[in-house]
Amino acid sequence: MSEEFKLEVGRVYDLPETVSMTVTRSWYSNDYGDVELVGPGPLSDRFREIRQEGRAPYLVFADTMRYRMDGERHPLDVVFNWEAVEMGEHPVAAVGAVATAIQDGIVTRREACEYFGIDVQTVDAENERDRQRLAAMNGGAV
C-alpha cells in the first residue's frame, strides 16, 4: 500500500531508499506558496478566484493579479512561478504556461522573452514575416 505525502519546497527530508517521488509545482504562486487559478470571480469577470491549500479562496483583480486595487504590493498577489518552468517540465508545457501567463497579464512578452533568452524584437520580426507569408498565401487577405 502506498501513501502520499505533500512535501514542502526548500525543506530537507530523510527518506528511505525505496521512496518514489513525483515533483509538481503550480505555474502560479504568492508569498505563501503555490496557488491555483480557479477562474473568474463569482461576482464579475473583473476578478479571478484563487485557491491555495490551507487558505480560504480569495479574489484578485484579473487585469493585474494583485490583491489590492491601489497597486501596493501584498503577500497574496499572484505571480508567475518561474521555478516551475526550471524544474524540468516538458518544454512544450513550459512555453504553453508562459503563453497563458502573457495572455492573463501576469508576465509581459518582454519578461517571457528575457527568461527564454530570446530578443523580443527578433520575435516581432519573425511574426511579421509569418503574417506577410500568410497574406501572400491567402491572396493578400490575412
C-alpha positions as a Python dict, from the first residue, in 0.01 Angstrom:
ca = {
    (1, 'M'): (0, 0, 0),
    (2, 'S'): (144, 337, -96),
    (3, 'E'): (87, 659, 91),
    (4, 'E'): (104, 1013, -42),
    (5, 'F'): (271, 1294, 150),
    (6, 'K'): (291, 1656, 46),
    (7, 'L'): (647, 1781, 93),
    (8, 'E'): (744, 2144, 135),
    (9, 'V'): (979, 2304, -114),
    (10, 'G'): (1309, 2406, 43),
    (11, 'R'): (1283, 2166, 336),
    (12, 'V'): (1524, 1871, 372),
    (13, 'Y'): (1376, 1526, 439),
    (14, 'D'): (1544, 1200, 543),
    (15, 'L'): (1366, 941, 326),
    (16, 'P'): (1409, 564, 293),
    (17, 'E'): (1581, 443, -25),
    (18, 'T'): (1263, 288, -165),
    (19, 'V'): (1061, 609, -187),
    (20, 'S'): (949, 726, -531),
    (21, 'M'): (852, 1087, -573),
    (22, 'T'): (678, 1300, -830),
    (23, 'V'): (756, 1669, -802),
    (24, 'T'): (492, 1908, -924),
    (25, 'R'): (469, 2282, -898),
    (26, 'S'): (191, 2519, -983),
    (27, 'W'): (256, 2771, -1258),
    (28, 'Y'): (140, 3045, -1018),
    (29, 'S'): (227, 3140, -660),
    (30, 'N'): (204, 3409, -396),
    (31, 'D'): (431, 3478, -97),
    (32, 'Y'): (285, 3177, 85),
    (33, 'G'): (340, 2917, -189),
    (34, 'D'): (171, 2767, -492),
    (35, 'V'): (-181, 2875, -586),
    (36, 'E'): (-446, 2753, -829),
    (37, 'L'): (-625, 2994, -1061),
    (38, 'V'): (-985, 2876, -1047),
    (39, 'G'): (-1143, 3114, -1293),
    (40, 'P'): (-1348, 3431, -1298),
    (41, 'G'): (-1469, 3552, -963),
    (42, 'P'): (-1827, 3471, -861),
    (43, 'L'): (-1941, 3832, -896),
    (44, 'S'): (-1764, 3962, -1205),
    (45, 'D'): (-1504, 3883, -1473),
    (46, 'R'): (-1307, 4174, -1325),
    (47, 'F'): (-1176, 3933, -1060),
    (48, 'R'): (-1005, 3592, -1063),
    (49, 'E'): (-1072, 3336, -792),
    (50, 'I'): (-759, 3193, -632),
    (51, 'R'): (-733, 2878, -422),
    (52, 'Q'): (-446, 2776, -200),
    (53, 'E'): (-416, 2482, 32),
    (54, 'G'): (-479, 2585, 392),
    (55, 'R'): (-645, 2917, 296),
    (56, 'A'): (-994, 3026, 210),
    (57, 'P'): (-1041, 3107, -160),
    (58, 'Y'): (-980, 3472, -236),
    (59, 'L'): (-1011, 3714, -527),
    (60, 'V'): (-750, 3919, -712),
    (61, 'F'): (-802, 4178, -983),
    (62, 'A'): (-800, 3993, -1317),
    (63, 'D'): (-604, 4260, -1505),
    (64, 'T'): (-314, 4285, -1257),
    (65, 'M'): (-343, 3964, -1050),
    (66, 'R'): (-296, 4187, -744),
    (67, 'Y'): (-491, 4165, -422),
    (68, 'R'): (-506, 4541, -366),
    (69, 'M'): (-663, 4792, -600),
    (70, 'D'): (-406, 5066, -532),
    (71, 'G'): (-118, 4860, -677),
    (72, 'E'): (69, 4834, -349),
    (73, 'R'): (243, 4501, -306),
    (74, 'H'): (61, 4243, -95),
    (75, 'P'): (162, 3885, 6),
    (76, 'L'): (-149, 3749, -173),
    (77, 'D'): (-51, 3899, -512),
    (78, 'V'): (-29, 3621, -771),
    (79, 'V'): (288, 3592, -978),
    (80, 'F'): (409, 3352, -1245),
    (81, 'N'): (621, 3077, -1090),
    (82, 'W'): (940, 3063, -1299),
    (83, 'E'): (1069, 2788, -1067),
    (84, 'A'): (804, 2551, -1204),
    (85, 'V'): (947, 2602, -1553),
    (86, 'E'): (1300, 2540, -1423),
    (87, 'M'): (1205, 2212, -1253),
    (88, 'G'): (1235, 2020, -1578),
    (89, 'E'): (880, 2046, -1701),
    (90, 'H'): (824, 1945, -2063),
    (91, 'P'): (937, 2235, -2289),
    (92, 'V'): (604, 2250, -2474),
    (93, 'A'): (416, 2269, -2143),
    (94, 'A'): (655, 2539, -2020),
    (95, 'V'): (605, 2751, -2333),
    (96, 'G'): (227, 2699, -2312),
    (97, 'A'): (224, 2805, -1947),
    (98, 'V'): (426, 3117, -2025),
    (99, 'A'): (193, 3198, -2318),
    (100, 'T'): (-107, 3167, -2085),
    (101, 'A'): (66, 3390, -1829),
    (102, 'I'): (118, 3652, -2101),
    (103, 'Q'): (-250, 3630, -2206),
    (104, 'D'): (-357, 3659, -1841),
    (105, 'G'): (-139, 3969, -1799),
    (106, 'I'): (79, 3811, -1531),
    (107, 'V'): (403, 3849, -1726),
    (108, 'T'): (491, 4070, -2020),
    (109, 'R'): (613, 3947, -2356),
    (110, 'R'): (947, 4111, -2283),
    (111, 'E'): (981, 3926, -1948),
    (112, 'A'): (899, 3595, -2116),
    (113, 'C'): (1150, 3653, -2396),
    (114, 'E'): (1419, 3753, -2146),
    (115, 'Y'): (1354, 3437, -1946),
    (116, 'F'): (1399, 3215, -2251),
    (117, 'G'): (1699, 3418, -2372),
    (118, 'I'): (1524, 3547, -2684),
    (119, 'D'): (1530, 3904, -2816),
    (120, 'V'): (1171, 4036, -2829),
    (121, 'Q'): (1247, 4240, -3144),
    (122, 'T'): (1362, 3924, -3322),
    (123, 'V'): (1033, 3755, -3226),
    (124, 'D'): (836, 4055, -3354),
    (125, 'A'): (1027, 4049, -3686),
    (126, 'E'): (964, 3674, -3728),
    (127, 'N'): (593, 3720, -3651),
    (128, 'E'): (571, 3998, -3912),
    (129, 'R'): (738, 3776, -4175),
    (130, 'D'): (490, 3497, -4088),
    (131, 'R'): (196, 3739, -4128),
    (132, 'Q'): (327, 3850, -4468),
    (133, 'R'): (368, 3488, -4586),
    (134, 'L'): (15, 3406, -4468),
    (135, 'A'): (-122, 3712, -4650),
    (136, 'A'): (58, 3605, -4971),
    (137, 'M'): (-83, 3251, -4942),
    (138, 'N'): (-436, 3391, -4892),
    (139, 'G'): (-413, 3629, -5187),
    (140, 'G'): (-341, 3933, -4975),
    (141, 'A'): (-603, 3872, -4702),
    (142, 'V'): (-478, 3799, -4354),
}
